[in-house]
Amino acid sequence: MNPNVKKQFDAAASQYDEQRRGLIPCFDEFYGMAVALAESAEAAPRVLDLGAGTGLLAAMMRSKLPEARLSLIDMSESMLDVARERFAGDPNAQFIVADYSGYAFAPGSYDIVVSSLSIHHLTHASKRELFKKLYQALAPGGVFVNADQVAGTTPAADAYYRKRWLAEIAASGLPQSAIDASVERRGVDINAKLGDQIAWMTEAGFPDAECMYKYLDFAVFCGSKPAAAS
């Protein structure tokens, strides 16, 4: 992953959570769909949060699945320091400081893999390889949910997405410094088209890969590993 991504998120760690709602116009629906899709038949599912940052999505998973065993991985230790404070005293939360795109996950080691606004930082080739690796990391019957940014199918669509996003965050009440920092962070994004991401998930082994929610360039993807998978 681009080292500039780590630098930018290290700098944003302390204010990250309080700015999320203003920077994501569809915050409730976006995260709400991701959490709703993260289902497991296990009483204490093993949940991996990729690019977990401050633990915002992981905390939502904890509220839904109180017995879940959470693993939060992020290459920004500053972001994970905030997550450690959030989960202080939680014996079923562990933290991994690493670039998940190069991390060796044990096969079948998770029942749920989730990610929010992280995988778009990878090159397209790395996204494809990651999806394959995550399919192997899931136990049979496991599910992968990715709430992320997507590219439009045309430059005109991308231009409209950006125009609308800038207008909505300008009206959010956030200070201009926070808006400027977010715009700068998005300068290193490598968004992939919706159809390409579904194709890569299908290629990785997810037979039911689908986009379950979309608002402008914010989308939630989901795919499951068949229970009978070998």
C-alpha positions, 0 to 999 in steps of 0.5 A: 500500500502507498506509504503516503496513505499511512502518513495521512491517516496517522495525521488524521487519527485523533479527529477521524471519528468525529469527522466521519459523519460529515465526510460521508453524506450517506453515513447511516445507510452506508455503515448500516448496510455493512453491519446488516450484511455481516451475518454468521451462524456462529455464536462467537464469530471470528471477525476480521476488520481490514484497515480498521483504523480507529475501530469505528466499524469494529465497534458497530460489529461488537454491538451487533455480535457481543461475543465476537472475537475481533481482529483489527488490522491497520498499518497506522499505529496511531489509528489503532491506538485510538481503537485500543482506547475504544476497546480497552478492557475487551479481552476479545479484541486484538490488534495487528499493526501491518499492511494487510495487503501483504499479510499472511492470513491463515486459511479458514481463520475467520467467519466474517471479514469486513472493511470500510473505506480502505481497499480503494487505496490498493492498486487494482491488481492488489485488490484482485489478489486481496479478494482471493486471499480473503476467500481463502481466509474465510471459513466455509459459510463465511462472509466478506463485506466491503463498504468502499468507494467506487469509480464511475463508469465514465469520467462524467460520472466521476466528475458528478460524484466529486461535485456532489460530495464537495457540495455536501461536505461543504454544507456539513458544518465541518471546519475548512481544515478538515475538508481540505485534509479529506480532499488531500487524502482522496488524492491518493485513492485508486477507486475501481469500477463497481462492475470490476469489483464484482468481477474480481470477487467472483473470480476470487470464488465468491459465487454471489458477489453483489453490490448491495447499496450505492450512493454516488461513489459510496458502495457496499459489496458482499460475497459469501463462501459456500458452506460446502466449500473445500 
